[in-house]
Amino acid sequence: MAYSSIGIIADDTKRAQKALSSLVKRYGYSNLATEKIKPDLIIALGGDGFMLHMLHRYMERNIPIYGMNCGTVGFLMNEYRQGGLPLRIEAAKAAHIHPLKMKARTIGGETITALAINEVSLLRETSQTARIRIKIDGAVRMEEVVCDGILLATPAGSTAYNLSAGGPIMPLESGILALTPISAFRPRRWKGALLPRQAVVRLEVLESKKRPVSAVADFIEVRDVSSVEVREDTARKITLLFDSDHGLEERIIREQFAG
């Protein structure tokens, strides 16, 4: 697909800024940090953390983003190469992602909403373990989990915090979400659950004042929550572009066989 207006945005690192200068000079793309344009494609230069921030920043505008890795892991990014970039972009494959919508209720009665592309996490704030009740679509599925926390991950985020917590890697088109405990103490053998993407997950914090818990939607934190409700936000769609020979679905499959 050909794009008539392409803008570039880069992380503040020396590597990303050097790449930005080179690409602007070579291809004449617009630097979104200095030029006010309305691009129909964004090139993001940085690592996965920077990409996550850009996806949140431009989510409401539904602009496709083609990332190039100028960071460390770069799971959400393409390889950084200057040569043949217009042809790579034209041949790129789209991966569509729906974020999670978190509605957190605090101990003080405030309700705060936030969106997550990778996961929504509940984390203990003190040395005491959290005690969390799990409800799925209104039904209590687990009366109490004693743990350091618990998270609900999307397929796109399944290789991030979810994987390090022992959760499964999920193909992008699997239509499921992963509910994964973090250092569960009771029940000891519970490793989590796979849920349909349309599930409404409610996590209730027991003894919320004695055992305070924070809720985090990607990098947006809400302190001292009493309950959190999470569901997929199908009204919003994020489009990532990947080189045709190394799409996100392929990356997720490869990750499952990595040593």
Helices and strands as residue ranges (DSSP letters): E 6-10, H 14-27, E 30-31, E 41-46, H 48-57, G 59-61, E 65-69, H 85-91, E 93-97, E 100-106, E 111-116, E 119-124, E 130-136, E 139-147, E 149-153, H 161-164, E 176-182, E 193-196, E 201-206, E 213-217, E 220-222, E 225-232, E 238-242, H 248-255
